[in-house]
Structures are given as structure tokens and as C-alpha cells.
């Protein structure tokens, strides 16, 4: 679907619409909520009566969202805010983790920048579901700063320093605001949306050798700063009960089991087998025991 151009009055929503466009074919949940957030932000930017150019864009976006929702009535990621929040947050954290791993390995390239950049935009989008946790707020600031920092270093031929800044992140983020960087904003917002590179065994969701923006100088990288992002602990896998009998489940627990299955299905879309297995184990455990892992 062709959308009207983004008017100057709401220029800042272009980043969310770009993420939506890049994900429309491969992740309709991200596309739907990115456009929903763009609509909300546009209404905040231009309260009251809106110029025709803004109204035309909003109407087109709302028409698309209504059509998409009708076509995805069985997709909890579209119809259920809680599920959508969980799916988008999980995806954002995967991108952040990939970017951080590449950065600390001194793999400073286009995909590392894009992973951080897209993670930051997705964490913005999470605001429509409620206040962000401190962990997400911190990662969002770091992701946006890191994407701009690596990009700017490569642009001028400097070697980026792996890890976090030596000063308080609150004092440096505003100097590296990605919204003001036209070079990054005109490039694809998702580094894996088109022609994904080969995946590796350790992390099948992401490529092994993304292409570089510029040739890397053959010198040793500086010593990393001590910044270490918060890592969410994985859920331990408990042994399954020997009995094959299922527990008597309330409608609420049935719904939770269905949610875990949906999460597993979504993970398989991205070939994230670990997350798929974890969520299937949670569903099986709940069905058999009536208790959550």
C-alpha cells in the first residue's frame, strides 16, 4: 500500500514508519504497532485541526491498520496488547544483544549500527503499552547512542571503542541523536529485512559476517570501557512430570498456555529455536501441572 509522504509538521514519525515498511512482509506485528505509534505521535505533534497533508497520512495509516487487524483476527500480536508488548520487546532485546555482541568483538559495521538503531526505535514503540522499565530505558539510551557513535566514527575514519562511554550516558545521548542523522535515516532501518546473510550456529537469528560500511584499519582496538548492559536471566527448565495426565485448567490458564504457544510460533518465524523450545516447555508444563515455570 502506498502512503502519502510524511509532512514536515510530523517529520519525526518517519523513523517509525520506515521500521514498519521494512517489517511489513516479515513481521506484521512490528509493522502494525510501529504505524499505530506513528499515528499517536503525529496526533501529539499536531493537536487540534490538522493540515490536509497530515490528515491524509493519518487516514491512510488508519485504513491500513483497520484492514490489517481484520485480516489478522487470530494473531494475538495484533489483537492483544500484552502479547504485542512481549513480542516486540523480545525482538528489540535480540537486536540489542546482537549489536552489543558485535560491538564488543570490534565488528564495527553497518549491521551493528542498524541492530542498535532499530532496537532503540522499537523500544520507543513500546511506550504505547505503558511506562518502560528501567532496564528498557537504559538499553534504549545506550542503543541510540551506540548506533550514532559507531556511525560517526566510521564516517570520519576513526576506530570506535567497544563498550560504553566513560561518562554518564545521560550526558552524551543528546549529542548523538539519531533523529538528526540523515545518513542513518535514509538507510534500511532493519539490517536483516532484505537478503539476510548466512546465519551461524550460536545465534541462528543473526548473520555471521555482516558487510562493513568502511574498510577496517588493521590496528588493535582500544581497551573496552567497563559498561555492561543488564542481561535478563533465562527461565530455568524444570523436569517435566512423569505422568501424561493433564491438570484441570481454568480459562485463564488455558489462555496462558495458548500465549506460550503463540510465542513459540513467533520464535520459529525467526528460527530462534531456543526461545521456541522454552515457550513450548512452558506451555506443556502448565497444561500438565497447572503451574507456570
C-alpha positions as CSV (number, residue, x, y, z in Angstrom):
1,X,0.0,0.0,0.0
2,X,1.3,3.4,-0.9
3,X,1.2,6.0,1.8
4,X,1.3,9.8,1.4
5,X,4.6,11.5,2.1
6,X,5.4,12.5,5.7
7,X,4.7,16.2,6.1
8,X,7.3,18.5,7.8
9,X,5.0,19.0,10.7
10,X,5.3,15.4,11.7
11,X,8.8,14.6,10.3
12,X,9.9,12.7,13.4
13,X,7.4,9.9,12.8
14,X,9.3,8.9,9.6
15,X,11.6,6.7,11.6
16,X,8.7,4.6,12.9
17,X,7.1,4.4,9.5
18,X,10.4,3.2,8.0
19,X,10.7,0.4,10.5
20,X,7.0,-0.5,9.7
21,X,7.8,-0.6,6.0
22,X,10.9,-2.8,6.4
23,X,8.9,-5.3,8.5
24,X,5.6,-5.3,6.7
25,X,6.3,-8.6,4.9
26,X,8.3,-10.4,7.6
27,X,6.7,-9.2,10.8
28,X,3.3,-7.8,10.6
29,X,3.1,-7.3,14.4
30,X,6.1,-4.8,14.3
31,X,4.6,-3.1,11.2
32,X,1.2,-2.7,12.8
33,X,2.3,-1.3,16.2
34,X,5.0,0.9,14.6
35,X,2.3,2.6,12.5
36,X,0.0,2.8,15.4
37,X,2.7,4.6,17.4
38,X,3.4,6.9,14.5
39,X,-0.3,7.9,14.4
40,X,-0.3,8.6,18.1
41,X,2.9,10.6,17.9
42,X,1.5,12.6,14.9
43,X,-1.6,13.5,16.9
44,X,0.5,14.7,19.8
45,X,2.7,16.8,17.5
46,X,-0.2,18.4,15.7
47,X,-3.1,18.7,18.2
48,X,-6.5,20.0,17.1
49,X,-7.2,20.7,13.4
50,X,-4.6,19.3,11.2
51,X,-3.2,20.3,7.8
52,X,-4.6,18.4,4.9
53,X,-1.3,16.7,4.3
54,X,-1.2,15.3,7.9
55,X,-4.8,14.3,7.8
56,X,-4.3,12.4,4.5
57,X,-1.4,10.5,6.0
58,X,-3.2,9.6,9.2
59,X,-6.3,8.4,7.3
60,X,-4.2,6.2,5.1
61,X,-2.4,4.7,8.1
62,X,-5.7,4.1,10.0
63,X,-7.2,2.5,6.9
64,X,-4.2,0.1,6.7
65,X,-4.4,-0.7,10.4
66,X,-8.1,-1.5,10.2
67,X,-7.6,-3.7,7.2
68,X,-4.6,-5.4,8.8
69,X,-6.5,-6.1,12.0
70,X,-9.4,-7.6,10.2
71,X,-7.0,-9.9,8.3
72,X,-5.3,-11.0,11.5
73,X,-8.1,-11.6,13.9
74,X,-6.3,-14.8,15.1
75,X,-3.0,-13.1,15.6
76,X,-2.7,-12.2,19.3
77,X,0.2,-10.0,18.4
78,X,-2.3,-7.7,16.7
79,X,-5.4,-8.1,18.8
80,X,-3.8,-8.4,22.3
81,X,-1.7,-5.6,23.7
82,X,0.0,-7.8,26.3
83,X,1.2,-10.3,23.6
84,X,2.2,-7.5,21.3
85,X,4.3,-5.9,24.1
86,X,6.0,-9.2,24.8
87,X,6.8,-10.0,21.2
88,X,8.2,-6.5,20.3
89,X,10.2,-6.3,23.5
90,X,11.7,-9.7,22.9
91,X,12.7,-8.8,19.3
92,X,14.2,-5.4,20.4
93,X,16.3,-7.2,23.1
94,X,17.5,-9.7,20.5
95,X,18.6,-6.9,18.2
96,X,20.3,-5.1,21.1
97,X,22.1,-8.3,22.2
98,X,23.3,-8.9,18.7
99,X,24.6,-5.3,18.3
100,X,26.3,-5.5,21.7
101,X,28.0,-8.8,20.9
102,X,29.3,-7.5,17.6
103,X,30.4,-4.2,19.1
104,X,32.4,-5.9,21.9
105,X,34.0,-8.2,19.3
106,X,35.1,-5.0,17.4
107,X,32.9,-5.8,14.4
108,X,32.1,-2.2,13.6
109,X,29.9,-2.3,10.5
110,X,26.6,-1.4,9.0
111,X,24.7,-4.3,10.6
112,X,26.0,-3.5,14.1
113,X,24.8,0.1,13.6
114,X,21.4,-1.0,12.3
115,X,20.8,-3.5,15.1
116,X,21.4,-0.8,17.7
117,X,19.4,1.8,15.8
118,X,16.4,-0.5,15.2
119,X,16.4,-1.7,18.8
120,X,16.2,1.9,20.0
121,X,13.3,2.7,17.7
122,X,11.4,-0.5,18.8
123,X,11.9,0.5,22.4
124,X,10.3,3.9,21.6
125,X,7.4,2.0,20.1
126,X,7.0,0.1,23.4
127,X,5.9,3.3,25.1
128,X,2.4,2.9,23.8
129,X,1.9,-0.2,26.0
130,X,2.8,1.7,29.2
131,X,5.8,3.1,31.1
132,X,9.1,1.5,30.1
133,X,11.1,-0.5,32.7
134,X,14.4,1.0,33.9
135,X,16.2,-1.8,32.0
136,X,14.5,-0.9,28.7
137,X,15.0,2.8,29.3
138,X,18.7,2.2,29.8
139,X,19.1,0.0,26.8
140,X,17.2,2.4,24.6
141,X,19.6,5.3,25.5
142,X,22.6,3.1,25.1
143,X,21.4,1.6,21.7
144,X,20.7,5.1,20.2
145,X,24.0,6.5,21.4
146,X,26.0,3.5,20.3
147,X,24.5,3.4,16.8
148,X,25.3,7.1,16.2
149,X,28.7,6.8,17.8
150,X,29.9,3.9,15.6
151,X,28.4,5.5,12.5
152,X,30.1,8.8,13.2
153,X,33.4,7.1,13.9
154,X,33.4,5.2,10.7
155,X,32.3,8.3,8.8
156,X,35.4,10.2,9.8
157,X,37.8,7.2,9.7
158,X,38.1,6.7,13.5
159,X,38.2,3.4,15.2
160,X,35.2,3.1,17.6
161,X,35.9,2.0,21.2
162,X,33.9,-1.2,22.2
163,X,31.6,-1.0,25.2
164,X,30.0,2.0,26.9
165,X,31.0,5.7,27.3
166,X,33.4,6.8,30.0
167,X,30.9,9.4,31.1
168,X,27.3,9.3,32.2
169,X,25.2,8.1,29.3
170,X,22.6,10.8,30.1
171,X,25.2,13.4,29.3
172,X,26.1,12.1,25.9
173,X,23.0,10.7,24.3
174,X,21.7,14.1,23.2
175,X,24.9,14.7,21.2
176,X,24.4,11.6,19.2
177,X,20.6,11.8,18.5
178,X,19.9,9.5,15.6
179,X,16.8,11.5,14.6
180,X,19.2,14.2,13.2
181,X,21.5,11.8,11.3
182,X,20.2,11.8,7.7
183,X,22.8,9.1,6.6
184,X,21.4,6.6,9.0
185,X,17.7,7.5,8.5
186,X,17.9,7.1,4.7
187,X,19.3,3.6,5.0
188,X,17.2,0.5,5.8
189,X,16.1,0.5,9.4
190,X,16.3,-3.3,9.7
191,X,19.7,-4.8,8.8
192,X,18.2,-8.2,8.2
193,X,15.0,-7.2,6.3
194,X,16.3,-7.8,2.8
195,X,18.5,-10.7,1.7
196,X,19.6,-11.8,5.2
197,X,23.3,-13.0,5.3
198,X,24.0,-16.6,6.4
199,X,23.2,-17.4,10.0
200,X,25.6,-19.0,12.5
201,X,25.1,-21.9,14.8
202,X,25.4,-20.0,18.1
203,X,22.8,-17.4,17.1
204,X,20.7,-18.6,14.1
205,X,18.6,-15.4,14.2
206,X,21.5,-13.2,13.1
207,X,24.3,-13.3,10.4
208,X,27.9,-14.3,10.9
209,X,29.7,-11.8,8.8
210,X,27.6,-8.6,8.0
211,X,29.0,-6.2,5.4
212,X,31.1,-3.3,6.6
213,X,30.4,0.4,5.9
214,X,34.1,1.1,5.5
215,X,37.3,-1.0,5.4
216,X,38.6,-1.6,8.9
217,X,42.2,-0.4,9.8
218,X,44.5,-3.3,10.8
219,X,45.3,-2.0,14.3
220,X,44.3,-3.3,17.7
221,X,41.1,-1.9,19.1
222,X,41.3,0.2,22.3
223,X,40.5,-1.3,25.6
224,X,36.7,-1.6,26.2
225,X,35.0,0.6,28.8
226,X,33.5,-1.2,31.8
227,X,29.9,-0.6,30.8
228,X,28.0,-3.9,30.9
229,X,24.3,-4.0,29.8
230,X,21.8,-5.7,32.1
231,X,21.2,-9.2,30.9
232,X,17.8,-10.7,31.6
233,X,18.2,-14.2,33.2
234,X,16.8,-17.1,31.3
235,X,14.0,-19.1,32.7
236,X,15.3,-22.4,34.1
237,X,13.9,-25.5,32.6
238,X,12.4,-27.8,35.2
239,X,11.9,-31.5,34.7
240,X,8.6,-32.4,33.2
241,X,6.3,-34.6,35.4
242,X,6.4,-38.3,34.5
243,X,2.6,-38.5,34.4
244,X,1.0,-37.8,31.0
245,X,-2.3,-36.7,32.7
246,X,-3.2,-33.0,32.2
247,X,-4.3,-30.7,35.0
248,X,-7.7,-29.2,35.3
249,X,-7.1,-25.8,33.8
250,X,-9.1,-22.6,34.3
251,X,-9.9,-20.5,31.3
252,X,-7.2,-18.1,32.3
253,X,-4.5,-20.8,32.4
254,X,-5.7,-22.1,29.1
255,X,-5.2,-18.7,27.7
256,X,-1.7,-18.5,29.1
257,X,-0.8,-21.9,27.5
258,X,-2.1,-20.6,24.2
259,X,0.0,-17.5,24.6
260,X,3.2,-19.5,25.2
261,X,2.4,-21.5,22.0
262,X,2.0,-18.2,20.1
263,X,5.3,-17.0,21.4
264,X,6.9,-20.3,20.2
265,X,5.3,-19.9,16.8
266,X,6.7,-16.4,16.5
267,X,10.2,-17.5,17.6
268,X,10.1,-20.2,14.9
269,X,9.4,-17.4,12.3
270,X,12.8,-16.1,13.1
271,X,14.4,-19.5,13.5
272,X,15.0,-18.7,17.2
273,X,14.8,-22.4,18.2
274,X,15.9,-21.8,21.8
275,X,13.0,-19.4,22.5
276,X,10.6,-21.7,20.7
277,X,11.6,-24.7,22.9
278,X,11.5,-22.6,26.1
279,X,7.9,-21.4,25.3
280,X,6.7,-24.8,24.3
281,X,8.1,-26.2,27.6
282,X,6.3,-23.6,29.5
283,X,3.0,-24.5,27.7
284,X,3.5,-28.2,28.3
285,X,4.4,-27.7,32.0
286,X,1.3,-25.5,32.5
287,X,-1.0,-28.0,30.8
288,X,0.4,-31.0,32.7
289,X,0.7,-29.4,36.2
290,X,-1.5,-26.4,36.2
291,X,1.5,-24.3,37.3
292,X,3.8,-21.9,35.5
293,X,7.5,-22.4,35.2
